[in-house]
Amino acid sequence: ALDSFYVNIRLLIEFLEVRPASGDLSASKTLNGWSTSFLSSAQNQQLQNYHKDTSKHVVHFTKVRVNRITVSSTSIRQVADAVLAVWDEFAKQSQHLLVPRTADLRKVSFDY
């Protein structure tokens, strides 16, 4: 579950163009005028660090990956909150029904 969380955090960071992946679908390709210029330098650096750490510990096969890291529910929540704050800005600017804000995700029912 933890690997899945970090892989998806990395994908969101790339999609939201905090750390864009060339050639992939990204926020600015789906929303004209999208930019992460609203992020402070500190916020941007924090998200860059999350991307770098995720890449080292989960996605890429490196020596760092086998090192033990300390993870707590607080640290996971901090990562999620930082990335989802950028997602919420994207959702706000998008105003599309299929781009829910974080608060709306808790209301989604998957009962079919």
Secondary structure, DSSP 8 states (H G I E B T S, - for coil): -HHHHHHHHHHHHHHTTSS--TTS--HHHHSTT---TTS-HHHHHHHHHHHHHHIIIIIS--TGGGS-----HHHHHHHHHHHHHHHHHHHHHH--TTS--HHHHTT-----
